[in-house]
Amino acid sequence: MKLLILSSLIGASCAFAPSTQNRVTSLLRSSEETGTPAVTEEPFIFPDLNGESSSMPAAAAVASINGWTADASKPCYGLPGSVAPTGYFDPLGFCQTGMSLNDVKRYREAEVQHGRVAMLASLGYFAGEAISGPFTISGPANDQLQQMPPAAFAFLTIVIGAAELKRATIGWVEPDLGSWTKTLWTLRDGYYPGDLGFDPLGLKPTDAREFANMQTKELQNGRLAMLGVAGMCAQELVNHKTIMATIDFYQKVYSGINPYDVPM
């Protein structure tokens, strides 16, 4: 348990470490001041995964979004998210060569949103178990949802459904019953995966490279959170104890104290 906590802290710290062009293999190519890439006869020069330079015709460039221009010659079309030492890590081939841009953006959208939910859930596990919530809800986080009154559960369901519907209207093309193959699961051309326009604190960078670095940090923390929440959920399914109760249990074990020894 101590090793798990230590590795989680190290992973979170590394995710917020400054990124450089040599470490992030899919840095964004900055656009012109006008926000749109210039189309010239000269090719763009960019580094590939091996650190070597290659080129593609500038005419193949499309409109940039948040400073990112889809590049079919790069893994994941050049979307940020790769860091040292693994670099572009995709052993199962979810974004293998030949996939359409829409499919890659859709997978990235799912990854970003699941990462955000997992980061909230990881905080919710500790906060929900440490603080006595409304409706006398208590115990392991896995068992708290079914303790909600039916009215509160219905309200929560409506709120989640409304948020998902709003996200769908922002990022997805409206389905056309007469052309399912062209509109089903299709993201808007000008939509950047995960960018819902919700930024109350004004944290979104305007510079393309800074945006790519922040996006990479968010992805790394979201990936760590997804693994962490899966571990906490599995742990509570096994022993039906809260996270802190489990930590206290193993602290007694490592200290030579019998955790089952209840003083009379």
N, C-alpha and C positions, 0 to 999 in steps of 0.2 A: 504493500500500500504506500509506504514511504517513497519507494522508487517510482511508483506511478505518479504521485503528487509532484516529485522532483522533476520527472521528465516532462510533465505537463507545464510546469512553470518555465522550464528551459525552452520548450517549444513556443510558448506564448511570447517569451522575451525575444526569441529569434525572429518571430513574425513581425515585430515592431522594429527590428534592426534596420538601419539605413540601407537602401538598395542601390546598387550600382549597375552600370550597363553590362559589366562582365558577369554579374551574378544573376541578373534577370534576363533570361534568354529571349523573352518576347516583349522587350520594351517598345513602347509606342513611338511611331515616327511623327515628330511634331509637324503640324500643318502650317500653312502660311498664316499671316496675321488676319487674313480675311476669314479664316476658319475652313476653307476649302482647298484641297490640294491642287497645285498648278499642273496643267497637262502640257508637257513639252515633248520634244523629240528625244531628249536625253533620258537615259534610264535612271531609276532610283538605285542607289547602292546601299545595302544593309547587311549586317553580320548575320550569318546563319548559326546553327547550334554548335558548330565546331569552331566558331570564332573566325571563319573565313568569310570573304565578301562574295556576294553574288548579286545579280541584278535582275530586274524585271522591267518590262516596258512601262513607262509612266502612263501611257494611255489606258493601262489596265486598272489604274487606281479608281476608286469610287469615292463618293462623298464620305468624309470623315465624321465620326461621332465621338465627342469628348476627346478629340485628338487622335482617335484610333481609326485606322483605315484597314479594312479587311484585305488580307494578303493571302491568297490561296497557296503560295509557295512556302508559307511558314506553318508550323504546327499550330493547331487551334486557330488558324487564320490570324495569328499574331496577337491574340488576346493575352493580357497580362495574367500572371499567376505562377510562373516558373521561377524557382529560386534554387540556389546552390544548397546542398551538393547534388540533389536529384535532378535538377533541371526540369526538362519536360518529361513528366512521369505519367505514363499512360499504358501500363502493362496489359490491360484488358482491351485496349483499342476502342475506347468509347469515342474518341475523336481521331480515328485513323484517316489516313490519306484517302481522298475521294469523297468524303462526306460533304454534304451541302452546307453552305453558310448558315442557312436557317436552322438546321439540326444542331450545329455547333453552338449557335447563339441560344437555342432552346435548352441545351444541356447546361450551358453556363448560367442561364437564368435560374434553372432548378438548383444548381449548386450554390449560387449566391443566396437565394431565398432560404434554402434548407440550412445553410450556415448561419444566417441571421436568426432563424428560429432556434437553432441549437445553442447559440450564444445566450439568447434570452432564457432558454430552458436550463442551461447550466447554472445561471444565476438563480433561477426560480427554484431549483432543487434545494439549494442551501437556504435561500430566504424563506421559501414556503415551509420548510421543516423547522426553521429556527424561530419563526414568528407565528403566533397563533392567529390564523386567519378568520374571516367571517364565517358564520354558520357553524362555528365550533369544529372546523376542519383541522385535522391534525394527523400525525403519523407520517410514514414514508410517502414521498411525493407520488409514487406509483399508485397509491391507494386513495389519493385525495380527490381525484376527479369524480369518482362515483359517490363521494360524500356530499356533493353539491345538491341543493334542492332542485327539483325539476324545472322551476321557473328560472332560476339562475343559470342552469345548464342550457336552457333554450335561448336565453339572452346571449350567452357566450357564443353559442353556435351561430346566431344571427350576425353578431359582430364579426366573427371570423369569415363568414360567408360574404358579408358586405365588403370586407377588406380584399378578399380574393377576387370578387367581381370587379372592384375598382382597379386592381392590378391588371386584370384581363382586358379591360377597356383601354388601358394606357398602352400596353405592350403588344396586344394581339390584334391581328386583322379580323374584322367581323366575318363570321362564317357565312358562306354563300351556299345555299341548298342546291343550287344548280351547278356548282363547281367545287365539290368537296375536296378534290385532290389538290387544288391550288390554294385553298383558304384554311383547311383544317390544320391546326397546330402551327400556323404561320405567324411569325413575329413581324412587326412593322419594320420597314427598311430603315427608318430613322430612329429606331429604338435601341438603346444600349442595354444589354442584359443587366437587370437589377436597378437601373436608374429610373426610379419612379417619380423623381422630382420632389421628394420629401427630404428636406435638408434644413430643419428649423434653426440649427446652430451655425449654418453657413460653413461647414467643414469641407465641402467639395472644392478641390483645387481647380483653378482655371487653366493652369499649365498642363500640357499633355503628359509630360514625363512625371510630374508630381501626381497627376491623377492615376497614372499607371502604377506608381509605387503604392499609393493608398489602396488601390483596388487589390494589389497583391497582398498587402497586409490584412485587408478584410478577408480575403479568400483563405489565407493561411490560418487566421484565428477561427474562421468558420469551420474549416476542415478539422482543426484540433477540437473545437467544441462538439462537432458531430461524433467524433470518436469518444470524447469524454462523456457525453450524454448517453451514448450507447452503453458505455461501461457502467455508469451509475444506474441506468435502468436495469441492466442485467444483474448487477449486484443486489438491488432491492428485490428483484424477482426471486433470487436464490435464498436470501436470509431474512427478507421482510423486516429489515432494520433501516433506520435513516442513515444518511451518509456519515454524519458525525458520530452516531452510535457505532457504526462499523469501524471508524477510525479509532474511537476510544477502545473498542474491543481488541484491536490488534496492537494498540499501544500497551495494553496490559499484558498481552501475550509476549511481546518483545521485551517487556520489563520483568518477566518471570512471575507475573501475577496471574492466578487462575481467574479468568473473567467470569466463570460460572460460580465462583465462591461468593455466596451472598452472606454478609455478616448477620449474625443473629441479633 
